[in-house]
């Protein structure tokens, strides 16, 4: 089986989670983890599972304006966050707009501040909807991985992401019940 994990990341947290999910999947199948800019049609054409994640900005998926704001905030004096090397360019919204329909299974995740989703929002819900709109069947509920107010992953989130990746493979491999 072949899995592709696609991420959009501004400060590296979503990148770390995507890598951990790939590790969780990797013991069981061939996995490729790529930034959204590298997720082209050829890569997706051979995927049995597509996992997509991004940061939560202004209660949902990032927009060009929220990415610009995040980039500017990271450059302010005294900030201790670095911009992810793959942060520049288009995000998930633009990628979905140019994507064709696929017939594989999928899962969605996000990174967001710890707090009630009604206050923080969840990009994963919008990602999951867009995956369904492109013909992909979800095999898991959207998942959120939490970051601190100073934009670092909460303790144990990478380990939890790795376990989630393993559960995704198990869900993908489970016999279909009628």
N, C-alpha and C positions, 0 to 999 in steps of 0.2 A: 504494500500500500504506500501511497505517496501523499505527503502532507506539505502544505505551504502555509507558513505563518507570516502574515503581512502586518507591518506596524507603521504608524506615524508617531514620531516622538519629538518633543521639543527639548526637554532637559535630560533625556536619557532614561527616565523611569519606565516608559512604555517599551523602550528598546530592551531593557533588562528583563521585563516581564515576558516579552515575546521570546527572548532567548531561553528563558526558563521553561516556557511552554514547549518550545522545540526540544529541549532536553527531555522533558517528560514524555513526549511523543517518540523521541529518537531511539529508544531502546526497542521499539516495536515496529517502526516503519522508517522509510526514507523521508527525511525532513529537510526542507529549505526554509530558512528564516531570512526575510528580506524587508528593506524599507519600502514604503509604498511606491517610490519612484522606480524601483526595480521590478515591480510586480506586473510584468507584461503578459500579453495573451499566450505566448508560447509557454511560459512557466506555468500558467494556470491550466492550460489545455490537458496536462497530464496529471492533474491533482485529483485525488479521491476525497480529500478534506482540505478546505480552505478556512483558516482561522485568521480573523482580522481584528485589530485593536488600535485604539488611539487615545489620546488624552481627552479628558472632559474639559471643554472651554465654554463658559457662559451657558451651562446646563446641557450641552450637547456636543456634537462633533465640532472640531475646530473649523474656522473659516479663515480666509486669507487675512482679514483684519485682526482676528484673535491671535493668529500666528505671528503677525507683525508686532502686536503688543507684547507677546511673550518674548520675542527676540529682543525688543527694545528693553524690556524689564531685566533681562539677563545681563545686559551691557551696562546697567547703572552701577556707579561706584558703590562698593560695599556688598554687592550681591555675591553670594557664594554658590551660585548655580552656573553650570556651563551649558551651552547650547549643544545638543546632540549633533554629531557630524552630518547626519542625514536629515536635519531639520529643514533646511532650505528647500524651497520649491513647493510643488502642489501637495495638497493633503488628501485625505480620504474622500472628502466630498467631490473633489475634481476627478479623482480616480474612478469613483463610482459612476460619475457622469459619462466617462468614456469607456466603461466596461461593457462587454457583451454578456449575454446570458450563459450561465454554466449549469450543468446538471449534477453537481456533486453535493456532498453534505458540507455543513459549515458550522462555525461557532464564532461568537463575538465577545470581545472583552474591552475594558477601558481601564484607565488609571484616573483616580479622582481623589479629592480630599476626603478624609474620614468624616462622616456625618450622615444624617438622614438624606437619602437620595432626593427627597422633595426639596432640600436646600441646596445640595451640591449638583444635582443633575447626574445623568449617566449617558455618556456617549455610546455605550455598548447597546443601548436600546435602539438608537437610530442606526447603528451599524448593522444590527441584526435585521432590522426592517429592510435596509437596502440590500442585504444579502438575499433575503427572501424575494425581494422585487426582481433580483437577477437570477431567479430560478434555483437558488440553493436551499436545501432543506436543513433546518437547524437540528443539531443532535444534542444540544445543551442550552439551558437558559443563559442569557447574557451574564457575564461575570465582571465584577469590579475588583480592582486591586488598589489598595489605598496608599496614599502618599501623605506625608506630614505637611504642616503649614509652611515649612521651609524647603519644600519640594525634594524630599528624599523618601524612598520607599519606607513604609512602616516595617518594623521587624518581622521577619518570617514571610513576607509577601512573595519573595522569589521562590521559597520552598513550597508555598501554597500554589503558586503558578505551575511549578513543576508537577505537583500532584494533580492539578487540574488537567494538564496536558496528558498525563497517564489516563485519567478518567475519560478524556475525549477519545483516546484510542480504544478504550474498552467499550465505549458507547458505539463507536463506529464498527467495531468487530462483533457486537452482540447480534444474535439472530433477530430478525424482524418478526414481531408477533402480529398475527392478523386478528 
